[in-house]
Amino acid sequence: MKRSKRYREAAAKIEAEKQYGLREAVDLFQSIATAKFDESMEIHVRLGVDPRHADQQVRSTVGLPHGTGVTKRVLVLAMGEKIKEAEDAGADIVGGEDLVQKIMGGWMDFDAVIATPDMMKSVGRLGKVLGPRGLMPSAKTGTVTFDLADAVKEIKAGRVEFRVDKAGIIHNAIGKKSFSADALFENAKALLQAIQKARPSSVKGTYIKSISLTSTMGPGISVDVLSASKEIAA
């Protein structure tokens, strides 16, 4: 695969075989994210889990202290008086069975979904559509709730969901190049702490196997897991 000149220049700044401290990796990201748009900083965490087993699934949410730099369009599926509550809380789209049908028809113009428990019989039909995109509401992640005001505000403020994929890796965008290095480090720290907290009790041996940071268009920066563990515990 032929890489662009900008990519090759960025890769040249990363020492081959070196594993960086978390803060050191964040600082390096700032210097190599040189695209003409505001690139996201992405974190990729490989876990020592087998996602084929239900008791080794890793899925939860975390409030990033500085948000992601992306304003999310929040969809709320509710009925009755809860519709007004969601609208008052700042939800972008609110509805009931009408929206369920619209989504089943292929409409996906939203970034997060919250549903009230009494809507789940209808929402359950959307599993094959929303599930693969990581958008299916879940009580575990706080997106199936009657407390719509708090749920909407938390997502708008920077709460993100993380979940392990079939390969045992968590992928999340946690900020923008325009953020300060301190803000990016604090966001990375918050996510890694949440991943550690979500460790399934059935997992034995090494839990976090590798960590890397990348920009949207750039090469990966390998992070030393032991060093990062000490940094996020500080």
N, C-alpha and C positions, 0 to 999 in steps of 0.2 A: 504494500500500500504506500503510495507516494504521499509524503507529508508536506505541508506548506512550509515556506521559509520561516514564518513566524513560529510555527510549532517546533521546528528544528532548533531555532534559537532558544526557545523556552526550555526544551529538553537538555540543551547543552549546559544550562545553569544548574541542573540536578546532578549531583554526584552519583555515578553508577554504583550500585550495590549498597549505597549508604541508606541507613534508616534514621530519620530525623526525629527530634523531639517534637511534640505537638505544637508548641508555640513557634519553634523554629520553622516547622512546615508551613504554618500560617503566614509567617513573614515571607517565606519563599514564594508562596502562592501570590502574595501581593506584588511581587516583582516579576512574575512570569505571566500573569493574566493581562495580556496586552491587546486583546481584541478591541475593535472599535465600539463595541457595546459593553454594557455593564455586566460582565460575566458573573455567573453564580459560582460559589464555592460549594463543591459537592464532597461528601464524605462517604466512603465505602468501607463497611466493616464486615469482615468474614468471621463467622461464628463456628464454634465446634459443636454444632447441633445437626440433627437429622430431621429436616422439616417434614419428612414423610410420616413422622410420628406426631400425633396430636399433642402429646405432652412435651414436645420440644419445639412447638411453635413460639415464636417471639413476636409479639405485637402489642404496642402500647402507644401512648402519646406523651409529648413533652412540650412545655411552654418555653420556647426559645427567648431568652431575655431581651434580644434585640430584633426579634422577628426574622423573616426570611427576605425582606425587601420586595416581596410580591404580595399584592392585595388579592386575596382570594374571594371568588364569587361563591357565596354560601347559599345553598339550597336547603330549605326546611320543608319536610313533609309532615303535615299536621292537620288537625281538623278543629272546628268550633272556635272557642275563645283563644286557643293556642296560636291560631293564625295571626291574630293581632299582636300577641306577645312577641312572636318571632319578627314581625314587621317593625315593631317598636325597638327591638334589640339591634336592628340593622341588617337583618337577613336580606340578601339581594333578590331571592326568588322564594315565594311561599305558596304552597298549595297542597292539595290532597290527591285523591284518585286521578284527577285530571293530569297532574304532573307525572304520576306513575305511568299512565298510558303514553304520555309524550316521550318519556325516557325509553319505554319499550319500543317506541317507534324510531329510535335512533338519536334523539336529541340529547346532547351532552354538554351544553354550554354552562358549566359550573365546575368548581374546583373542590368543593367539600359538600357532604350531605349529612344532615341531621334529621332524625325522625323521632316522633313521639311513640311510645310503646304501643298505643292503640292503632298505629298505622302499620305495624310490622307484618300483619297478615298480608297486606297489599304489597309492602316493600319487599317482602320475601321473594316475590316473583322477579325481582330485579337482580337477584344474586349473580346470575350468569353475565349480566351486563356490567354491574358495578364492581363485583368481586375482583375480576382480573385487573381492574384499574385502581384497586385499593380504595374504593369510594363507598363500599357497602357499610351502612351504619352498624355500629356494634356497641353493646352496653359496656364492653371491656375498654373501649376507647372513649367513652363518654359521649358518643354520638347517637345513642338511643336513650332519650331522657325527656322528662316533662319540664326540666329546668332549662328551657330554651334560651332565656336571656343570657345566662352564664355561658352556655355552650357556644352560642354565636359570638359573644364578645371574646372568648378565649381563642377561638379560631382566627378571628379578625386581628387579635393582638399578637399572633405568632405561634399558636399551638400547632404542632405538626404531628402527624402519625408516622410511626416507623414500623416496618414489618419485614421479617426475613423472607427472602424469595426461595424458589425451589433449589437454588444452589447454596443456600445457607448464608446469603449475603444481604446486608441492609444497605440501601442506597438512599441518601437524603441530600437535598440542597439546603444549606443552612445559612445562607447570607450572600452578599454581593461584593464584588471587588471594591465598590465605593464605600463599604463599611470600613471602620477603623480596624486595625489588627487586633486591638483589645476586644472589640465587639465580636469579631469572627472567632477568636479564641474562646470567649465566654459561651458563645453558641455551641461550638464544638464540644466544649467541656460539659455543657448541660445535656447534650444528646448522648454522649458516651456514658455519663453517670446514669441516665435513664435506661440505657441498654444494659448496663451492669445490673441495675436494680431489677430488670425484667428477666434475669437469668432463670430458666426453668430449674426446679429442684432436681429433675431427673438427669440433668446434664452433668457428666463426670469429666474430669480432666480439664484441659485448657478451653476456656469459654471464648475469649476474644483471640482469634488466631492472627489476624492482620488488620491494619488500618491504612487507608490511603486517602489523600486529598487530591482533588483535581479541580481545574477550572472547566467551564463549559466546553471550551475548545482546546484545552491544553493537556499535557502529559500528567501522569500520576506522580505523586510525591509519597514515598513510602514512609510511614510513621512507625517508630519503635514502640511496640505495645507496652513493654515494661516501663519505659520512660513516660509514656502517656498516662499510664495508670497512676504513677506517682504525681504527675502534674494535676490530674483531675481530682486526686485525693487531697491536694493541698488546700 
